[in-house]
Structures are given as structure tokens and as C-alpha cells.
Amino acid sequence: MRKIVYLFLIFSGFIRAQENVSYASIDRATYVEYMNNDFKGIKKTGRKALSDHIDFYYMRMRLGIIGYNHKEYEYATPHFEEAYRMNPADTITQEYLYYAYLFSGRTENAEALALKLSSTMQQKLGYKQKRLDNLSIGFVGYLNKNIGTNTSKDYVGTTYKRGEADLNGNTFGESVMIQSTWNARIHFYNKLTVYQTNTMGIEQFSTPPVKHSELYKNRQYQYNWAGSYTTKSGFMFGVGGAFFQTNTSDLLSKPPAVQMPGAQITFKEHDTTYNNHLVSFTFGKRLKYIYPSVSYTVSNLYGLKQSQEEFLLTYYPLGNVNLYGTTAYALIDNNGTNQTVFSQKIGFKCFDWLWFEGKYSTGNHSNYMTNSGFVSFNTLDPVKMHASLDVHFFVRRTEFVLGYSFQTRQAKYTQYTAPTTSTVTNYNYSSNNLICTIKWNF
């Protein structure tokens, strides 16, 4: 029995000696690879060490710093997290971890960490706790030639007795948005938007040969709110809502009861106001290089019943926010009509002061709602295709966004051979949209 115990102690001592050698060899190897800026080599050594259950502060810091210097912030973050856990008082680790969070888009974690740090470190990081994150003012102009091109159109020809159309023209809008934060992980968003749309109502008769048109300027109001909570592990829960007040105008006609020479057709404006609501729920999980999320939205735009599920995948292929993309697919039930919208967004950084973001979406966008309802395609004429390019300029704490988008929209006009017998013709027209936004970051 004594021999067995003696052999066990000798074997245990041999194991510990081998363990010490392994720690020392890993320490030497990671130090040399760190000094030589050998990112590939140190990653391999780090994987081998962790698989052999060898883990210590200086190895984690070397792995984190070399990843950080190569702008692989997603790779660097978990190593800085472990180093911080091992030595939370080290200010160098605190600083690296804060910026790794920030540059990988994990702003909630960055702010939560900063709140724990000393006032001296907060001052060094330039962090100042605030309730109001930013304020932005936006201006949009949706420009098209729908009215100019189709006002002179003959809507009766030799076949029809009556024709009618509501031509939607240019739209101009202004918006104000406020973003605020509470307790680092809870965000609130509020946005108020006002639009004005020009609409031309047309009525044409073959007998008597009369064509009448009137131009209307309709106002639309939209208020959006949303809140989101992000956990330390990257789970996100969001809820949003919106109120829409949409005003529309139609041109109505009333032929004389008895067709007599000189009998006049009377025309009058018919106004309708829609007060509608929207509610949206979002759930997502931030993983290392991807961010999958799903949203469910219900609304009653234009007095109809809509519901929508949207699946989104955001990804960061370089391990930082210098290049990102979002692929989305929406399934829409628009008052019993099934629709789908596919969209792709790509953004990238050229310089610290210049970013680009492009987006393309296709499908029937009628009453399509995304981003918790902050982006709603509740246009009178459905959008069939949308392509945009935004340019972001940064001057200190101010951001300027200049955007252009191109849309293909579908409109219609109706022709009657009898009071209750009609033919509806759909046609497409283009809309060129200009956007300008100024954002102040506090």
C-alpha cells in the first residue's frame, strides 16, 4: 500500500512539473508571438493552451491586444472579458475592454462597464452619463412625374363612358427624433413626422364630353415610440408602437338625373381621415459575428387588418462595425392578401468621418412595416422596389446624412362601360427621393 501511495505522489509531482513547464512555454510563446505581431500564430497557441486548460491573465491580454490592433474586436472582446474577470482593478484592461465593446457595436456593455469605473477612468475614456443620447431632424422629398405625365391622359377613349383616377404626386416631410438611455441597457425612442402629399383627382365623361380635375394637398401625421432592453449576454427584447393620421381626398361626380342639352355634371371633394395604430415586438440575440432577430407587428393602416413576421440577420464579417450587412425577409398578411418583401442592406466605413450605407428591397411593400414601425410603407400607391444610398458625414458630435432612393410604385385608374361595370388598369411610375438628416450626439 505504501508503495502505491509513493508511486502516486511521484506521478503527481511529475504531472505538476509538466504543468509548470506548459505554463512557462505558453507564456514564452505568446510573448514572442505578441512582440512579433504574429496574429495567426498567437491565435493557434491560445487555442492550444485553452484546450489544455491553461489560462492566465497575461496570455489573455496578449490575445486581446493583438486582436484589437488588427481591428478584430469580436475576437478580442472575450479575451479582455476574461482578463478583466481575473484582474478587475487593472486600468489597462478596463480601457481595452471598453473600446472593444464600443467598436464591436456592443454599446450597452460598454456603457454598463463605464458606469462601474472610477470617475478618473470615466474622464479618461471621455464617458459622461447622460439621459439624452441624440436628437435628429430630418427632411424628405419624394419626387415623381405621375401628375404631370398622366393628367392629360384620355381616360374614356372610344370604349368607355367614364374614367377616374387619383394621381399621387410629390410628398414632402419633416421629422424630429429623440433617443435616450436609462441604466445603460434600456433605450427609448420617440419620433414625430409630418408629411404633405399632392394628389390630383380626375373625372372624365364621354357624354357629355367633360373632363374635370382638382389638386389637393393632404397632411399625414405619424408618431412612433419604442423601447428595448439588452442583457449582458446579448439578448434583446423590444416593443414599439405608432399612431398614424392619414388624410385622403377624392373627386366625386354627380351626372344630371335627366340627360338634356346643357345639363351640367357637378363635382365635389370627398375627404377621409384614417386614425390607425401599430404595435410591434422584437426579439434578438447578439452572437459573435452575427445578430439574428425576429419581429411580429400588427396594425390597422387605412382601416384594414395587417399582421407581419420579419426575420433579420445582421452580420459583421470583419469582426468590427467597419463592414456590416443585414438580410431580411418579411411575410405580410395585408387584409387577407399575402405579400413578401426581401431586403438587403450593406454599410461600410471609408474614413472615421465618412460612412456609406446601401439598401435594396423588392416585393409588394403595401403597408410593410419594419424597424418597430419607424419605417412604414403606408403610401397610397404600393412600392414594388426600393433602392437607396446614404452618405454619413461626421463632424465631432454632429452627423449629417444625405440620402437618395429610387422607388418603383404602382398606381391605377378605373374606366366604366356602365355604372357598375369597370376595368381597373395598373401602371408603374418612378419616384426619386431625397433625404437630409442632422443628428446631434450628446
Residue pairs with C-beta under 8 A, 6 or more apart in sequence:
22 52
22 54
23 54
23 56
26 45
26 48
26 49
26 54
26 59
27 56
27 58
27 59
29 45
30 42
30 45
30 46
30 49
30 58
30 59
30 62
30 63
31 58
31 62
32 38
33 41
33 42
33 45
33 62
33 66
34 42
34 62
34 65
34 66
37 66
37 69
39 66
39 67
39 70
39 72
42 62
42 63
42 66
43 63
43 75
46 59
46 63
46 79
49 55
49 59
55 82
56 86
57 83
57 86
57 87
60 79
60 80
60 82
60 83
60 86
61 79
61 80
61 83
61 92
61 93
61 96
63 76
63 79
64 76
64 77
64 79
64 80
64 83
64 96
64 100
65 76
65 96
67 73
67 75
67 76
67 79
67 319
68 76
68 80
68 96
68 99
68 100
71 103
71 318
71 319
71 320
71 322
72 318
72 319
72 320
73 100
73 103
73 104
73 319
73 320
74 104
74 288
74 289
74 316
74 319
74 320
75 319
76 96
76 100
77 97
77 100
77 101
77 104
77 106
80 93
80 96
80 97
80 100
81 97
83 90
83 93
83 97
84 90
84 93
84 94
84 97
87 93
88 94
91 121
94 113
94 117
94 121
95 121
95 124
95 125
97 113
98 110
98 113
98 114
98 117
98 125
98 127
99 110
101 107
101 109
101 110
101 113
102 110
103 320
103 321
104 316
104 319
104 320
104 321
105 316
105 321
105 324
106 234
106 286
108 184
108 185
108 230
109 232
111 127
111 181
111 184
111 185
112 184
112 185
112 232
114 122
114 125
114 127
114 129
115 129
115 184
117 125
117 127
122 128
130 181
130 442
131 180
131 181
131 182
132 178
132 179
132 180
132 442
133 179
133 180
133 181
133 187
133 441
133 442
134 178
134 179
134 439
134 440
134 441
134 442
135 176
135 177
135 178
135 179
135 439
135 440
135 442
136 175
136 176
136 177
136 399
136 437
136 438
136 439
136 440
137 174
137 175
137 176
137 177
137 437
137 438
138 173
138 174
138 175
138 176
138 177
138 435
138 436
138 437
138 438
139 172
139 173
139 174
139 175
139 435
139 436
139 437
140 171
140 172
140 173
140 174
140 175
140 433
140 434
140 435
140 436
141 170
141 171
141 172
141 173
141 433
141 434
141 435
142 170
142 171
142 172
142 173
142 407
142 431
142 433
143 170
143 431
143 432
143 433
143 434
144 169
144 170
144 409
144 429
144 430
144 431
144 432
145 429
145 430
146 167
146 168
146 169
146 381
146 409
146 411
146 429
147 167
147 168
147 169
147 198
147 200
147 215
148 169
149 429
150 165
150 167
150 413
151 167
151 200
151 202
151 213
153 165
153 413
154 204
155 163
155 164
155 165
155 202
155 204
155 211
155 413
155 415
156 162
156 163
156 204
156 205
156 206
156 415
159 415
159 417
160 206
160 415
160 416
160 417
160 423
161 205
161 206
161 207
161 416
161 417
161 418
162 203
162 204
162 205
162 206
162 253
162 415
162 416
163 202
163 203
163 204
163 413
163 414
163 415
163 416
164 201
164 202
164 203
164 204
164 251
164 253
164 413
164 414
165 200
165 201
165 202
165 411
165 412
165 413
165 414
166 199
166 200
166 201
166 202
166 250
166 251
166 380
167 199
167 200
167 201
167 202
167 411
168 197
168 198
168 199
168 379
168 380
168 381
168 411
169 197
169 198
169 199
169 200
170 197
170 198
171 195
171 196
171 197
171 198
172 195
172 196
173 193
173 194
173 195
173 196
174 193
174 194
175 191
175 192
175 193
175 194
176 191
176 192
177 189
177 190
177 191
177 192
178 189
178 190
178 191
179 187
179 188
179 189
180 187
180 188
181 187
181 188
182 188
185 229
185 230
185 231
185 232
186 227
186 228
186 229
187 227
187 228
187 229
187 230
188 225
188 226
188 227
189 224
189 225
189 226
189 227
189 240
189 372
189 374
190 223
190 224
190 225
191 222
191 223
191 224
191 225
191 374
192 221
192 222
192 223
193 221
193 222
193 223
193 224
194 219
194 220
194 221
194 222
195 219
195 220
195 221
195 222
196 217
196 218
196 219
196 220
197 217
197 218
197 220
197 380
198 215
198 216
198 217
199 215
199 216
199 217
199 218
199 248
199 249
199 380
200 213
200 214
200 215
200 216
201 213
201 214
201 216
201 249
201 250
201 251
201 269
202 211
202 212
202 213
202 251
202 413
203 210
203 211
203 212
203 213
203 251
203 252
203 253
203 265
203 267
204 210
204 211
204 212
205 211
205 253
205 255
205 265
207 259
208 263
208 265
210 265
212 251
212 253
212 265
212 267
213 251
214 251
214 267
214 269
216 249
216 269
218 246
218 247
218 248
218 249
219 247
220 244
220 245
220 246
220 247
221 243
221 244
221 245
222 242
222 243
222 244
222 245
222 376
223 242
223 243
224 240
224 241
224 242
224 372
224 373
224 374
225 240
225 241
225 242
226 238
226 239
226 240
226 241
226 280
226 372
226 373
226 374
227 238
227 239
227 240
228 236
228 237
228 238
228 239
228 282
229 236
229 237
229 238
230 236
230 286
234 285
234 286
234 287
235 283
235 284
235 285
235 286
236 282
236 283
236 284
236 285
236 286
236 293
237 282
237 283
238 280
238 281
238 282
238 283
238 284
238 295
238 372
239 279
239 280
239 281
239 282
239 372
240 278
240 279
240 280
240 282
240 372
240 373
240 374
241 277
241 278
241 279
241 280
241 373
242 277
242 278
242 299
242 373
242 374
242 376
243 275
243 276
243 277
243 278
244 274
244 275
244 276
244 277
244 278
244 301
244 376
244 378
245 273
245 274
245 275
245 276
246 273
246 274
246 276
246 301
246 302
246 378
247 271
247 272
247 273
247 274
248 271
248 272
248 274
248 380
249 269
249 270
249 271
249 272
250 269
250 270
250 272
251 267
251 268
251 269
251 270
252 267
252 268
252 269
252 270
253 265
253 266
253 267
254 265
254 266
254 267
254 268
255 265
256 263
256 264
256 265
274 301
274 302
274 303
276 299
276 300
276 301
276 302
276 303
277 299
277 300
278 297
278 298
278 299
278 301
278 369
278 373
278 376
279 297
279 298
279 299
280 295
280 296
280 297
280 298
280 369
280 372
280 373
281 295
281 296
281 297
282 293
282 294
282 295
282 372
283 293
283 294
283 295
284 291
284 292
284 293
284 294
284 312
285 291
285 292
285 293
289 315
289 316
289 317
289 319
290 313
290 314
290 315
290 316
291 313
291 314
291 315
292 311
292 312
292 313
292 314
293 311
293 312
293 313
293 314
294 309
294 310
294 311
294 312
295 308
295 309
295 310
295 312
295 370
295 372
296 307
296 308
296 309
297 306
297 307
297 308
297 310
297 369
297 372
297 373
298 306
298 307
298 308
299 306
299 367
299 369
299 373
300 306
301 367
301 376
301 378
302 367
302 378
304 334
304 335
304 367
305 333
305 335
305 336
306 332
306 333
306 334
306 335
306 367
306 369
307 332
307 333
308 330
308 331
308 332
308 333
308 368
308 369
309 330
309 331
310 328
310 329
310 330
310 331
310 370
311 328
311 329
311 330
312 326
312 327
312 328
313 326
313 327
313 328
314 324
314 325
314 326
315 324
315 325
315 326
316 323
316 324
317 323
317 325
321 349
322 348
322 349
323 346
323 347
323 348
323 349
324 346
324 347
324 348
325 344
325 345
325 346
325 347
326 343
326 344
326 345
327 343
327 344
327 345
328 341
328 342
328 343
328 344
328 345
328 361
328 370
329 340
329 341
329 342
329 343
330 340
330 341
330 342
330 343
330 363
330 368
330 370
331 338
331 339
331 340
332 338
332 339
332 340
332 341
332 364
332 366
332 367
332 368
333 339
334 364
334 366
334 367
339 363
339 364
339 366
339 368
340 363
340 364
341 361
341 362
341 363
341 364
341 365
341 368
342 361
342 362
342 363
343 359
343 360
343 361
343 362
343 370
343 386
344 359
344 360
344 361
345 357
345 358
345 359
346 357
346 358
346 359
347 355
347 356
347 357
347 358
348 355
348 356
348 357
349 355
350 356
352 394
353 393
353 394
353 395
354 391
354 392
354 393
354 394
355 391
355 392
355 394
356 389
356 390
356 391
356 392
357 389
357 390
357 392
358 387
358 388
358 389
358 390
359 386
359 387
359 388
360 386
360 387
360 388
361 385
361 386
361 387
362 384
362 385
362 386
363 384
364 382
364 384
365 377
365 382
365 383
365 384
365 386
366 377
366 382
366 383
367 376
367 377
367 378
368 376
368 377
368 383
369 375
369 376
369 377
370 376
377 383
377 386
379 409
381 409
381 410
381 411
381 429
382 409
382 410
383 407
383 408
383 409
384 407
384 408
384 409
384 410
384 428
385 407
385 408
386 405
386 406
386 407
387 405
387 406
387 407
388 403
388 404
388 405
388 406
388 433
389 403
389 404
389 405
390 401
390 402
390 403
390 435
391 401
391 402
391 403
392 399
392 400
392 401
393 399
393 400
393 401
393 402
394 400
397 440
397 441
397 442
398 438
398 439
398 440
398 441
399 437
399 438
399 439
399 441
400 436
400 437
400 438
400 439
401 435
401 436
401 437
401 438
401 439
402 435
402 436
403 433
403 434
403 435
403 436
403 437
404 432
404 433
404 434
404 435
405 432
405 433
405 435
406 430
406 431
406 432
406 433
407 430
407 431
407 433
408 428
408 429
408 430
408 431
409 428
409 429
409 430
409 431
410 426
410 427
410 428
411 426
411 427
411 428
411 429
412 424
412 425
412 426
412 427
413 424
413 425
413 427
414 422
414 423
414 424
414 425
415 422
415 423
415 425
416 422
416 423
417 423
